[in-house]
């Protein structure tokens, strides 16, 4: 199963598991049957969970996986709110409350949230390659532009703009030989950096080809 199919399965199964969790036993009551989430939570909480589950499935079908973070954590927030409020109510029962324990039904919600968030964070090789390709297109090819470069004054060792004729720190006047020498050094450094960049891109391309990206 590829990553795309795995995301699709997780994005659909997760909300279904979450919806099933509404009817799972979440509270063990002494001298009685276990109580489900539907019985201990308010109607509003159950409706919200159902709506969020439906939205998660719709987002998955539209391949809008990144928005599953929102529905996943929103569902988690509802469950945590119910759990905390339930514990508060149980604590008010005194000895009877001490005999009341949470059950495995809460784990169903955890499993559903894990499925949804995994679908949100999982990325396929095509997505990774597409993002890298877009970044490469947006990135401008470096060009040698002396107007954006700096040079070091031989008198005071401070850096000034490359096109400067007089050092603004010590007043040193640059002669033609110094300007030409600085220009040649800058060109050589630029070429070395450009060659290193090209070699790095070639190695990265070879790795992509070997992995079939």
C-alpha positions in Angstrom: 0.0 0.0 0.0 1.4 3.4 -1.0 1.5 6.4 1.2 -1.4 8.1 -0.8 -3.6 5.0 -0.3 -2.6 4.9 3.4 -3.5 8.5 3.9 -6.9 7.9 2.3 -7.6 4.9 4.5 -6.5 6.6 7.7 -8.4 9.7 6.8 -11.7 7.7 6.4 -11.2 5.0 9.1 -10.2 7.6 11.8 -13.4 9.6 11.8 -15.5 6.3 11.6 -13.6 5.0 14.7 -14.2 8.3 16.4 -18.0 8.2 15.7 -18.1 4.6 17.0 -16.4 5.8 20.1 -19.6 7.7 21.0 -21.3 4.4 21.8 -18.3 2.7 23.4 -18.3 2.2 27.2 -16.2 4.9 28.9 -17.3 4.6 32.5 -17.6 1.6 34.8 -20.4 2.1 37.3 -20.5 0.0 40.5 -23.6 -2.3 40.8 -24.6 -1.4 37.2 -23.8 -1.6 33.6 -21.0 0.4 31.9 -22.0 3.8 30.6 -21.2 4.9 27.1 -19.9 8.3 26.0 -23.4 9.1 24.7 -24.8 8.5 28.1 -22.2 10.5 30.1 -21.7 13.4 27.7 -24.1 16.0 26.6 -26.0 15.9 23.3 -24.0 18.9 22.0 -20.7 17.1 22.4 -21.9 14.0 20.5 -23.3 16.2 17.7 -20.0 18.1 17.5 -18.0 14.9 17.2 -20.4 13.6 14.5 -20.1 16.8 12.5 -16.3 16.9 12.9 -16.1 13.3 11.8 -18.2 14.1 8.7 -16.0 17.0 7.8 -12.8 14.9 8.2 -14.2 12.3 5.7 -15.1 15.1 3.3 -11.7 16.6 3.5 -10.1 13.2 2.9 -12.2 12.6 -0.2 -11.1 16.0 -1.5 -7.5 15.2 -0.7 -7.3 18.2 1.6 -5.3 16.3 4.2 -3.6 19.3 5.8 -6.9 20.5 7.2 -7.3 17.3 9.1 -5.2 18.8 11.8 -8.1 21.2 12.6 -10.8 18.5 12.8 -8.5 16.1 14.7 -7.5 18.5 17.4 -11.0 20.0 17.7 -12.3 16.5 18.3 -9.6 15.9 20.8 -10.6 19.1 22.6 -14.2 18.0 22.9 -13.2 14.6 24.3 -10.8 16.1 26.8 -13.5 18.6 27.9 -15.9 15.7 28.5 -13.4 13.6 30.4 -12.4 16.5 32.7 -16.0 17.4 33.4 -16.9 13.8 34.0 -14.1 13.3 36.5 -15.2 16.4 38.3 -18.8 15.0 38.6 -17.5 11.6 39.7 -15.4 13.2 42.4 -18.4 14.8 43.9 -19.9 11.3 44.5 -17.5 10.6 47.4 -17.0 6.8 48.1 -19.3 5.8 45.2 -17.2 8.0 42.9 -14.0 6.2 44.0 -15.6 2.9 42.8 -16.3 4.4 39.4 -13.5 4.0 36.9 -12.9 5.0 33.2 -12.9 2.1 30.7 -11.4 1.2 27.4 -13.9 3.4 25.4 -11.6 6.4 25.8 -8.9 4.5 23.9 -11.2 4.3 20.9 -11.2 8.1 20.7 -7.4 8.1 21.0 -7.1 5.6 18.2 -9.4 7.7 15.9 -7.4 10.9 16.6 -4.1 9.1 15.9 -5.5 7.9 12.5 -6.6 11.4 11.5 -3.5 13.2 12.6 -1.3 10.6 10.9 -3.2 11.2 7.7 -2.6 14.9 8.1 1.2 14.7 8.7 2.0 11.9 6.2 3.4 13.2 2.9 4.1 11.3 -0.3 7.2 11.4 -2.4 5.3 13.3 -5.0 4.4 16.0 -2.6 8.0 16.3 -1.3 9.3 16.4 -4.8 6.7 19.0 -5.8 7.6 21.3 -2.9 11.3 21.0 -3.7 10.6 21.7 -7.4 8.5 24.8 -6.5 11.3 26.1 -4.2 13.8 25.6 -6.9 11.7 27.5 -9.4 11.2 30.4 -7.0 14.8 30.5 -6.2 16.6 33.0 -8.5 19.7 31.9 -10.2 22.6 33.8 -8.6 24.4 36.3 -10.8 27.6 38.3 -10.3 26.5 41.8 -9.3 29.2 44.1 -7.9 26.7 46.6 -6.7 25.5 44.2 -4.1 29.0 43.2 -2.9 31.4 44.6 -0.3 35.1 45.1 -0.3 37.7 45.5 2.4 39.6 48.8 2.7 43.4 48.0 2.6 44.0 51.0 5.0 41.6 50.3 7.9 40.3 46.8 7.0 36.7 48.0 7.2 34.1 46.8 4.6 32.6 49.3 2.2 30.4 49.0 -0.8 32.3 47.6 -3.8 31.6 50.6 -6.0 32.9 53.0 -3.4 35.8 55.2 -4.5 36.6 56.6 -1.0 36.5 54.7 2.3 33.8 56.2 4.5 35.8 55.1 7.6 39.3 56.4 7.0 39.0 58.4 3.8 41.3 56.1 1.8 40.9 56.7 -1.9 40.8 53.5 -4.0 42.9 53.6 -7.1 42.1 51.7 -10.3 44.5 48.8 -9.5 42.8 48.1 -6.2 39.4 48.2 -7.7 40.4 45.8 -10.5 42.1 43.4 -8.0 39.0 43.4 -5.8 36.8 42.7 -8.8 38.9 39.7 -9.9 38.9 38.3 -6.3 35.2 38.7 -6.1 34.6 37.0 -9.5 36.8 34.1 -8.6 35.0 33.6 -5.3 31.7 33.8 -7.0 32.7 31.2 -9.5 33.9 28.8 -6.8 30.7 29.2 -4.9 28.7 28.6 -8.1 30.6 25.4 -8.9 30.1 24.1 -5.4 26.3 24.8 -5.6 26.0 23.0 -9.0 27.9 20.0 -7.6 25.6 19.9 -4.6 22.5 20.0 -6.9 23.9 17.2 -9.1 24.5 15.0 -6.1 20.9 15.6 -4.9 19.6 14.8 -8.4 21.5 11.5 -8.5 20.0 10.6 -5.1 16.5 11.3 -6.4 17.0 9.2 -9.5 18.3 6.3 -7.5 15.3 6.4 -5.2 12.9 6.9 -8.1 11.6 10.3 -7.0 
